[in-house]
Amino acid sequence: MSVPTARKTLLSRRVVRDMEHERYHPELEDEIKECLYCLRRNAMMFNLEVDPDLVEQRIYERQALLCRYRYLLQRARELGLHTILTGLPAFPEAGQRET
């Protein structure tokens, strides 16, 4: 019997197709990008709020977004999608201050 080998097809002349391309999930990458966008928007809106209730709402919204972001990163790690994970910002855990 022959031993299965990785398929060597080309995406372009320079990029060899590997197993990570086989399990690529563009919808997961889009979800991560959307979550990062929402986190940035939340930070901007937090800085503009003056009403104490709305400030509190922004804090809870940030915590929910951070939980979703961590979940999506964990899912990407489980699928072995290291290309998606490179270059993504790391957010501090709840209760820690950003420096």
MMTF fields as JSON, N, C-alpha, C and O atoms, coordinates in Angstrom:
{
  "mmtfVersion": "1.0.0",
  "mmtfProducer": "UNKNOWN",
  "numBonds": 395,
  "numAtoms": 396,
  "numGroups": 99,
  "numChains": 1,
  "numModels": 1,
  "chainsPerModel": [1],
  "groupsPerChain": [99],
  "chainIdList": ["A"],
  "bondAtomList": [4, 2, 8, 6, 12, 10, 16, 14, 20, 18, 24, 22, 28, 26, 32, 30, 36, 34, 40, 38, 44, 42, 48, 46, 52, 50, 56, 54, 60, 58, 64, 62, 68, 66, 72, 70, 76, 74, 80, 78, 84, 82, 88, 86, 92, 90, 96, 94, 100, 98, 104, 102, 108, 106, 112, 110, 116, 114, 120, 118, 124, 122, 128, 126, 132, 130, 136, 134, 140, 138, 144, 142, 148, 146, 152, 150, 156, 154, 160, 158, 164, 162, 168, 166, 172, 170, 176, 174, 180, 178, 184, 182, 188, 186, 192, 190, 196, 194, 200, 198, 204, 202, 208, 206, 212, 210, 216, 214, 220, 218, 224, 222, 228, 226, 232, 230, 236, 234, 240, 238, 244, 242, 248, 246, 252, 250, 256, 254, 260, 258, 264, 262, 268, 266, 272, 270, 276, 274, 280, 278, 284, 282, 288, 286, 292, 290, 296, 294, 300, 298, 304, 302, 308, 306, 312, 310, 316, 314, 320, 318, 324, 322, 328, 326, 332, 330, 336, 334, 340, 338, 344, 342, 348, 346, 352, 350, 356, 354, 360, 358, 364, 362, 368, 366, 372, 370, 376, 374, 380, 378, 384, 382, 388, 386, 392, 390],
  "bondOrderList": [1, 1, 1, 1, 1, 1, 1, 1, 1, 1, 1, 1, 1, 1, 1, 1, 1, 1, 1, 1, 1, 1, 1, 1, 1, 1, 1, 1, 1, 1, 1, 1, 1, 1, 1, 1, 1, 1, 1, 1, 1, 1, 1, 1, 1, 1, 1, 1, 1, 1, 1, 1, 1, 1, 1, 1, 1, 1, 1, 1, 1, 1, 1, 1, 1, 1, 1, 1, 1, 1, 1, 1, 1, 1, 1, 1, 1, 1, 1, 1, 1, 1, 1, 1, 1, 1, 1, 1, 1, 1, 1, 1, 1, 1, 1, 1, 1, 1],
  "groupList": [{"groupName": "MET", "atomNameList": ["N", "CA", "C", "O"], "elementList": ["N", "C", "C", "O"], "formalChargeList": [0, 0, 0, 0], "bondAtomList": [1, 0, 2, 1, 3, 2], "bondOrderList": [1, 1, 2], "singleLetterCode": "M", "chemCompType": "L-PEPTIDE LINKING"}, {"groupName": "SER", "atomNameList": ["N", "CA", "C", "O"], "elementList": ["N", "C", "C", "O"], "formalChargeList": [0, 0, 0, 0], "bondAtomList": [1, 0, 2, 1, 3, 2], "bondOrderList": [1, 1, 2], "singleLetterCode": "S", "chemCompType": "L-PEPTIDE LINKING"}, {"groupName": "VAL", "atomNameList": ["N", "CA", "C", "O"], "elementList": ["N", "C", "C", "O"], "formalChargeList": [0, 0, 0, 0], "bondAtomList": [1, 0, 2, 1, 3, 2], "bondOrderList": [1, 1, 2], "singleLetterCode": "V", "chemCompType": "L-PEPTIDE LINKING"}, {"groupName": "PRO", "atomNameList": ["N", "CA", "C", "O"], "elementList": ["N", "C", "C", "O"], "formalChargeList": [0, 0, 0, 0], "bondAtomList": [1, 0, 2, 1, 3, 2], "bondOrderList": [1, 1, 2], "singleLetterCode": "P", "chemCompType": "L-PEPTIDE LINKING"}, {"groupName": "THR", "atomNameList": ["N", "CA", "C", "O"], "elementList": ["N", "C", "C", "O"], "formalChargeList": [0, 0, 0, 0], "bondAtomList": [1, 0, 2, 1, 3, 2], "bondOrderList": [1, 1, 2], "singleLetterCode": "T", "chemCompType": "L-PEPTIDE LINKING"}, {"groupName": "ALA", "atomNameList": ["N", "CA", "C", "O"], "elementList": ["N", "C", "C", "O"], "formalChargeList": [0, 0, 0, 0], "bondAtomList": [1, 0, 2, 1, 3, 2], "bondOrderList": [1, 1, 2], "singleLetterCode": "A", "chemCompType": "L-PEPTIDE LINKING"}, {"groupName": "ARG", "atomNameList": ["N", "CA", "C", "O"], "elementList": ["N", "C", "C", "O"], "formalChargeList": [0, 0, 0, 0], "bondAtomList": [1, 0, 2, 1, 3, 2], "bondOrderList": [1, 1, 2], "singleLetterCode": "R", "chemCompType": "L-PEPTIDE LINKING"}, {"groupName": "LYS", "atomNameList": ["N", "CA", "C", "O"], "elementList": ["N", "C", "C", "O"], "formalChargeList": [0, 0, 0, 0], "bondAtomList": [1, 0, 2, 1, 3, 2], "bondOrderList": [1, 1, 2], "singleLetterCode": "K", "chemCompType": "L-PEPTIDE LINKING"}, {"groupName": "LEU", "atomNameList": ["N", "CA", "C", "O"], "elementList": ["N", "C", "C", "O"], "formalChargeList": [0, 0, 0, 0], "bondAtomList": [1, 0, 2, 1, 3, 2], "bondOrderList": [1, 1, 2], "singleLetterCode": "L", "chemCompType": "L-PEPTIDE LINKING"}, {"groupName": "ASP", "atomNameList": ["N", "CA", "C", "O"], "elementList": ["N", "C", "C", "O"], "formalChargeList": [0, 0, 0, 0], "bondAtomList": [1, 0, 2, 1, 3, 2], "bondOrderList": [1, 1, 2], "singleLetterCode": "D", "chemCompType": "L-PEPTIDE LINKING"}, {"groupName": "GLU", "atomNameList": ["N", "CA", "C", "O"], "elementList": ["N", "C", "C", "O"], "formalChargeList": [0, 0, 0, 0], "bondAtomList": [1, 0, 2, 1, 3, 2], "bondOrderList": [1, 1, 2], "singleLetterCode": "E", "chemCompType": "L-PEPTIDE LINKING"}, {"groupName": "HIS", "atomNameList": ["N", "CA", "C", "O"], "elementList": ["N", "C", "C", "O"], "formalChargeList": [0, 0, 0, 0], "bondAtomList": [1, 0, 2, 1, 3, 2], "bondOrderList": [1, 1, 2], "singleLetterCode": "H", "chemCompType": "L-PEPTIDE LINKING"}, {"groupName": "TYR", "atomNameList": ["N", "CA", "C", "O"], "elementList": ["N", "C", "C", "O"], "formalChargeList": [0, 0, 0, 0], "bondAtomList": [1, 0, 2, 1, 3, 2], "bondOrderList": [1, 1, 2], "singleLetterCode": "Y", "chemCompType": "L-PEPTIDE LINKING"}, {"groupName": "ILE", "atomNameList": ["N", "CA", "C", "O"], "elementList": ["N", "C", "C", "O"], "formalChargeList": [0, 0, 0, 0], "bondAtomList": [1, 0, 2, 1, 3, 2], "bondOrderList": [1, 1, 2], "singleLetterCode": "I", "chemCompType": "L-PEPTIDE LINKING"}, {"groupName": "CYS", "atomNameList": ["N", "CA", "C", "O"], "elementList": ["N", "C", "C", "O"], "formalChargeList": [0, 0, 0, 0], "bondAtomList": [1, 0, 2, 1, 3, 2], "bondOrderList": [1, 1, 2], "singleLetterCode": "C", "chemCompType": "L-PEPTIDE LINKING"}, {"groupName": "ASN", "atomNameList": ["N", "CA", "C", "O"], "elementList": ["N", "C", "C", "O"], "formalChargeList": [0, 0, 0, 0], "bondAtomList": [1, 0, 2, 1, 3, 2], "bondOrderList": [1, 1, 2], "singleLetterCode": "N", "chemCompType": "L-PEPTIDE LINKING"}, {"groupName": "PHE", "atomNameList": ["N", "CA", "C", "O"], "elementList": ["N", "C", "C", "O"], "formalChargeList": [0, 0, 0, 0], "bondAtomList": [1, 0, 2, 1, 3, 2], "bondOrderList": [1, 1, 2], "singleLetterCode": "F", "chemCompType": "L-PEPTIDE LINKING"}, {"groupName": "GLN", "atomNameList": ["N", "CA", "C", "O"], "elementList": ["N", "C", "C", "O"], "formalChargeList": [0, 0, 0, 0], "bondAtomList": [1, 0, 2, 1, 3, 2], "bondOrderList": [1, 1, 2], "singleLetterCode": "Q", "chemCompType": "L-PEPTIDE LINKING"}, {"groupName": "GLY", "atomNameList": ["N", "CA", "C", "O"], "elementList": ["N", "C", "C", "O"], "formalChargeList": [0, 0, 0, 0], "bondAtomList": [1, 0, 2, 1, 3, 2], "bondOrderList": [1, 1, 2], "singleLetterCode": "G", "chemCompType": "PEPTIDE LINKING"}],
  "groupTypeList": [0, 1, 2, 3, 4, 5, 6, 7, 4, 8, 8, 1, 6, 6, 2, 2, 6, 9, 0, 10, 11, 10, 6, 12, 11, 3, 10, 8, 10, 9, 10, 13, 7, 10, 14, 8, 12, 14, 8, 6, 6, 15, 5, 0, 0, 16, 15, 8, 10, 2, 9, 3, 9, 8, 2, 10, 17, 6, 13, 12, 10, 6, 17, 5, 8, 8, 14, 6, 12, 6, 12, 8, 8, 17, 6, 5, 6, 10, 8, 18, 8, 11, 4, 13, 8, 4, 18, 8, 3, 5, 16, 3, 10, 5, 18, 17, 6, 10, 4],
  "groupIdList": [1, 2, 3, 4, 5, 6, 7, 8, 9, 10, 11, 12, 13, 14, 15, 16, 17, 18, 19, 20, 21, 22, 23, 24, 25, 26, 27, 28, 29, 30, 31, 32, 33, 34, 35, 36, 37, 38, 39, 40, 41, 42, 43, 44, 45, 46, 47, 48, 49, 50, 51, 52, 53, 54, 55, 56, 57, 58, 59, 60, 61, 62, 63, 64, 65, 66, 67, 68, 69, 70, 71, 72, 73, 74, 75, 76, 77, 78, 79, 80, 81, 82, 83, 84, 85, 86, 87, 88, 89, 90, 91, 92, 93, 94, 95, 96, 97, 98, 99],
  "secStructList": [7, 7, 7, 7, 7, 7, 7, 7, 7, 5, 1, 1, 1, 1, 7, 5, 7, 7, 2, 2, 2, 2, 6, 7, 7, 2, 2, 2, 2, 2, 2, 2, 2, 2, 2, 2, 2, 2, 2, 2, 2, 2, 2, 2, 2, 2, 2, 2, 7, 7, 1, 2, 2, 2, 2, 2, 2, 2, 2, 2, 2, 2, 2, 2, 2, 2, 2, 2, 2, 2, 2, 2, 2, 2, 2, 2, 2, 2, 2, 6, 7, 2, 2, 2, 2, 6, 6, 7, 7, 7, 7, 7, 7, 6, 6, 7, 7, 7, 7],
  "xCoordList": [0.829, 0.0, 0.866, 1.953, 0.382, 1.145, 0.751, -0.388, 1.701, 1.48, 0.877, 1.405, -0.25, -0.841, 0.103, 0.679, 0.245, 1.089, 0.218, -0.885, 0.73, -0.001, -0.08, 0.888, -1.25, -1.407, -0.59, -0.582, 0.075, 0.88, 0.287, 0.8, -0.79, -1.347, -0.978, -0.619, -1.061, -0.636, -1.83, -2.719, -1.841, -2.811, -2.342, -3.149, -1.093, -0.452, 0.915, 1.196, 1.74, 3.065, 3.936, 4.857, 3.653, 4.521, 3.973, 4.748, 2.664, 2.063, 1.681, 0.809, 2.331, 1.997, 0.795, 0.75, -0.169, -1.376, -1.033, -0.521, -1.316, -1.05, -2.365, -3.44, -2.264, -3.465, -4.247, -5.464, -3.574, -4.296, -5.234, -6.32, -4.84, -5.721, -6.936, -8.013, -6.767, -7.863, -8.96, -10.138, -8.591, -9.59, -9.868, -10.356, -9.567, -9.771, -11.261, -12.081, -11.599, -12.983, -13.116, -12.896, -13.473, -13.565, -14.638, -14.502, -15.704, -16.759, -16.25, -16.665, -15.369, -14.792, -13.89, -13.908, -13.111, -12.261, -13.109, -12.758, -14.223, -15.117, -15.732, -15.866, -16.106, -16.659, -15.636, -15.98, -14.384, -13.329, -13.118, -12.988, -13.083, -12.907, -14.074, -13.872, -15.29, -16.462, -16.411, -16.749, -15.994, -15.884, -14.839, -15.056, -13.713, -12.683, -13.201, -12.917, -13.956, -14.549, -15.497, -15.47, -16.329, -17.267, -16.524, -16.96, -15.419, -14.624, -14.034, -14.026, -13.542, -12.997, -14.095, -13.904, -15.245, -16.37, -16.849, -17.175, -16.887, -17.291, -16.334, -16.771, -15.036, -14.048, -14.227, -14.122, -14.497, -14.712, -15.974, -15.974, -17.041, -18.304, -18.203, -18.816, -17.436, -17.236, -16.609, -16.996, -15.644, -14.973, -15.885, -15.598, -16.974, -17.887, -19.076, -19.751, -19.336, -20.515, -20.349, -19.264, -21.456, -21.451, -22.478, -22.336, -23.497, -24.529, -23.995, -23.511, -24.075, -23.544, -24.167, -23.479, -25.457, -26.099, -25.55, -25.373, -25.282, -24.739, -23.28, -22.831, -22.539, -21.158, -21.172, -20.381, -22.079, -22.197, -22.591, -22.086, -23.494, -23.906, -22.722, -22.587, -21.865, -20.68, -19.71, -19.064, -19.616, -18.74, -19.244, -18.466, -20.555, -21.124, -21.01, -20.75, -21.21, -21.088, -19.656, -19.454, -18.668, -17.262, -16.973, -16.287, -17.498, -17.271, -17.867, -17.258, -19.058, -19.691, -18.882, -18.711, -18.389, -17.585, -16.266, -15.811, -15.651, -14.404, -14.637, -13.806, -15.767, -16.095, -16.266, -15.778, -16.955, -17.147, -15.811, -15.567, -14.948, -13.635, -12.802, -12.192, -12.775, -12.02, -12.586, -11.831, -13.917, -14.546, -14.13, -13.784, -14.163, -13.796, -12.327, -11.99, -11.45, -10.033, -9.825, -9.035, -10.53, -10.431, -10.903, -10.293, -11.984, -12.502, -11.491, -11.3, -10.848, -9.835, -8.649, -8.099, -8.251, -7.144, -7.513, -6.7, -8.75, -9.188, -9.178, -8.874, -9.511, -9.509, -8.113, -7.906, -7.143, -5.772, -5.54, -4.675, -6.302, -6.188, -5.207, -5.609, -3.937, -2.906, -2.729, -2.3, -3.051, -2.921, -3.864, -3.489, -5.077, -6.046, -5.546, -5.756, -4.889, -4.516, -3.303, -3.107, -2.486, -1.285, -1.661, -2.442, -1.097, -1.319, -2.559, -2.836, -3.321, -4.51, -4.124, -3.228, -4.789, -4.457, -4.931, -5.922, -4.225, -4.626, -5.233, -4.609, -6.423, -7.09, -6.892, -6.861, -6.756, -6.567, -7.82, -8.93, -7.625, -8.748, -9.578, -9.129, -10.767, -11.65, -10.99, -10.437, -11.055, -10.497, -9.061, -8.565, -8.371, -6.994, -6.992, -7.863, -6.026, -5.917, -5.039, -4.057, -5.413, -4.574, -3.444, -3.635, -2.268, -1.135, -0.861, 0.06],
  "yCoordList": [-1.189, 0.0, 1.242, 1.261, 2.25, 3.499, 4.38, 4.352, 5.146, 6.061, 7.342, 7.899, 7.838, 9.072, 10.251, 10.419, 11.043, 12.235, 13.468, 13.395, 14.598, 15.854, 16.218, 16.079, 16.684, 17.118, 18.37, 19.282, 18.411, 19.589, 20.259, 20.126, 20.973, 21.786, 23.222, 23.566, 24.039, 25.42, 26.36, 26.266, 27.27, 28.356, 29.421, 30.002, 29.663, 30.539, 29.929, 28.824, 30.608, 30.053, 29.991, 29.178, 30.841, 30.916, 30.19, 29.77, 30.034, 29.504, 28.045, 27.73, 27.169, 25.75, 25.519, 26.007, 24.779, 24.51, 23.481, 22.404, 23.813, 22.878, 22.515, 22.922, 21.761, 21.291, 22.428, 22.322, 23.513, 24.626, 25.281, 25.725, 25.349, 25.894, 24.992, 25.467, 23.708, 22.758, 23.003, 22.804, 23.429, 23.603, 25.077, 25.414, 25.944, 27.383, 27.697, 27.171, 28.549, 28.935, 30.453, 31.156, 30.97, 32.427, 33.04, 34.188, 32.293, 32.847, 33.065, 34.02, 32.212, 32.397, 33.627, 34.4, 33.805, 34.993, 36.26, 37.269, 36.213, 37.373, 37.678, 38.844, 36.64, 36.845, 37.485, 38.367, 37.048, 37.628, 39.092, 39.936, 39.399, 40.79, 41.662, 42.795, 41.135, 41.89, 42.141, 43.231, 41.145, 41.29, 42.345, 43.148, 42.35, 43.369, 44.761, 45.722, 44.872, 46.156, 46.639, 47.812, 45.739, 46.103, 46.511, 47.425, 45.852, 46.232, 47.631, 48.415, 47.943, 49.293, 50.346, 51.404, 50.051, 50.986, 51.19, 52.307, 50.107, 50.207, 51.098, 51.897, 50.972, 51.8, 53.271, 54.135, 53.562, 54.956, 55.526, 56.656, 54.743, 55.219, 55.362, 56.258, 54.487, 54.587, 55.933, 56.563, 56.366, 57.64, 58.839, 59.92, 58.68, 59.786, 59.851, 60.878, 58.784, 58.735, 59.64, 59.746, 60.295, 61.131, 60.655, 60.924, 59.962, 59.45, 58.21, 57.285, 58.175, 57.022, 55.683, 54.662, 55.682, 54.433, 53.945, 52.743, 54.872, 54.479, 54.051, 53.179, 54.66, 54.22, 52.778, 51.948, 52.495, 51.129, 50.151, 49.03, 50.584, 49.74, 49.422, 48.29, 50.403, 50.178, 49.197, 48.4, 49.261, 48.33, 46.895, 45.985, 46.701, 45.357, 44.868, 43.691, 45.788, 45.423, 44.983, 44.021, 45.681, 45.312, 43.925, 43.122, 43.646, 42.324, 41.221, 40.166, 41.467, 40.478, 40.294, 39.169, 41.389, 41.302, 40.576, 39.809, 40.815, 40.116, 38.615, 37.811, 38.237, 36.812, 36.191, 35.09, 36.894, 36.386, 36.28, 35.299, 37.278, 37.283, 36.092, 35.402, 35.85, 34.707, 33.387, 32.468, 33.294, 32.088, 31.849, 30.727, 32.898, 32.756, 32.377, 31.566, 32.959, 32.593, 31.137, 30.425, 30.699, 29.302, 28.368, 27.328, 28.743, 27.932, 27.85, 26.787, 28.973, 28.982, 28.101, 27.396, 28.139, 27.283, 25.809, 24.992, 25.471, 24.075, 23.559, 22.391, 24.429, 24.033, 24.057, 23.598, 24.602, 24.663, 25.746, 25.608, 26.823, 27.91, 28.953, 30.025, 28.644, 29.53, 30.784, 31.815, 30.716, 31.888, 32.989, 34.162, 32.634, 33.616, 34.252, 35.444, 33.474, 33.943, 34.858, 35.599, 34.833, 35.668, 37.124, 37.468, 37.967, 39.399, 39.928, 41.124, 39.077, 39.56, 40.146, 39.627, 41.225, 41.829, 40.959, 40.239, 41.031, 40.331, 41.358, 42.377, 41.104, 42.019, 41.524, 40.315, 42.439, 42.019, 41.345, 41.599, 40.501, 39.834, 40.854, 41.974, 40.468, 41.356, 41.745, 40.9, 43.006, 43.489, 43.951, 44.585, 43.655, 44.103, 45.416, 45.658, 46.246, 47.529, 47.393, 46.651, 48.129, 48.169, 49.148, 50.169, 48.842, 49.752, 50.532, 51.35],
  "zCoordList": [0.0, 0.0, 0.0, 0.576, -0.637, -0.673, 0.509, 0.975, 0.973, 2.087, 1.535, 0.572, 2.135, 1.624, 1.836, 2.91, 0.817, 0.903, 0.726, 0.185, 1.188, 1.044, -0.435, -1.182, -0.831, -2.215, -2.448, -1.621, -3.538, -3.857, -5.085, -6.196, -4.866, -5.933, -5.647, -4.52, -6.638, -6.466, -6.454, -7.302, -5.48, -5.486, -6.469, -7.194, -6.49, -7.465, -7.727, -7.263, -8.441, -8.726, -7.483, -7.408, -6.512, -5.332, -4.107, -3.247, -4.011, -2.791, -2.998, -3.807, -2.269, -2.318, -1.419, -0.29, -1.918, -1.135, -0.063, -0.369, 1.185, 2.273, 2.953, 2.512, 4.009, 4.685, 5.333, 5.489, 5.715, 6.326, 5.319, 5.692, 4.067, 3.048, 2.848, 2.485, 3.081, 2.932, 3.958, 3.662, 5.15, 6.205, 6.493, 7.572, 5.552, 5.705, 5.835, 5.083, 6.784, 7.039, 6.932, 7.918, 5.755, 5.609, 6.498, 6.921, 6.788, 7.642, 9.065, 9.721, 9.551, 10.883, 10.901, 11.858, 9.854, 9.76, 9.707, 10.32, 8.977, 8.911, 10.27, 10.643, 11.01, 12.352, 13.283, 14.069, 13.2, 14.038, 13.676, 14.562, 12.384, 11.95, 12.408, 12.844, 12.309, 12.751, 14.254, 14.716, 15.008, 16.458, 16.815, 17.723, 16.112, 16.349, 16.013, 16.729, 14.928, 14.557, 15.657, 16.032, 16.17, 17.242, 18.513, 19.213, 18.817, 19.99, 19.83, 20.778, 18.638, 18.403, 18.49, 19.088, 17.889, 17.932, 19.369, 19.77, 20.136, 21.534, 22.313, 23.142, 22.058, 22.758, 22.405, 23.276, 21.131, 20.73, 21.374, 21.862, 21.371, 21.943, 23.459, 24.04, 24.098, 25.542, 25.9, 26.884, 25.099, 25.365, 25.157, 25.673, 24.417, 24.14, 25.097, 25.172, 25.817, 26.689, 27.903, 28.476, 28.285, 29.486, 30.504, 31.696, 30.056, 30.952, 31.673, 31.021, 33.007, 33.757, 33.349, 33.328, 33.027, 32.609, 31.272, 31.072, 30.362, 29.059, 29.166, 28.421, 30.088, 30.334, 30.83, 30.385, 31.754, 32.279, 31.172, 31.115, 30.296, 29.174, 28.274, 27.809, 28.023, 27.183, 27.842, 27.161, 29.161, 29.882, 29.725, 29.439, 29.914, 29.76, 28.317, 28.067, 27.373, 25.966, 25.646, 24.906, 26.202, 25.978, 26.544, 25.912, 27.736, 28.328, 27.46, 27.285, 26.917, 26.042, 24.756, 24.286, 24.193, 22.971, 23.219, 22.372, 24.376, 24.707, 24.856, 24.435, 25.456, 25.577, 24.192, 23.935, 23.311, 21.949, 21.215, 20.512, 21.373, 20.721, 21.187, 20.37, 22.502, 23.03, 22.505, 22.187, 22.417, 21.886, 20.432, 20.061, 19.614, 18.205, 18.041, 17.178, 18.865, 18.801, 19.201, 18.58, 20.232, 20.66, 19.553, 19.305, 18.897, 17.799, 16.65, 16.059, 16.342, 15.28, 15.667, 14.822, 16.947, 17.407, 17.293, 16.863, 17.683, 17.611, 16.179, 15.938, 15.23, 13.826, 13.223, 12.1, 13.985, 13.502, 12.476, 11.612, 12.558, 11.587, 12.087, 12.538, 12.008, 12.545, 11.707, 12.225, 10.419, 9.56, 10.013, 10.009, 10.403, 10.888, 12.176, 12.399, 13.024, 14.357, 14.36, 15.323, 13.321, 13.321, 13.125, 12.238, 13.962, 13.837, 14.519, 14.433, 15.196, 15.891, 17.237, 17.903, 17.649, 18.941, 20.094, 19.977, 21.188, 22.41, 23.347, 23.644, 23.805, 24.719, 26.142, 26.373, 27.104, 28.495, 29.028, 28.561, 29.99, 30.637, 31.402, 31.645, 31.772, 32.525, 33.843, 34.547, 34.158, 35.412, 35.318, 36.249, 34.223, 34.057, 33.29, 32.455, 33.572, 32.895, 31.669, 31.667, 30.614, 29.419, 29.669, 30.33, 29.142, 29.332, 28.085, 28.059]
}
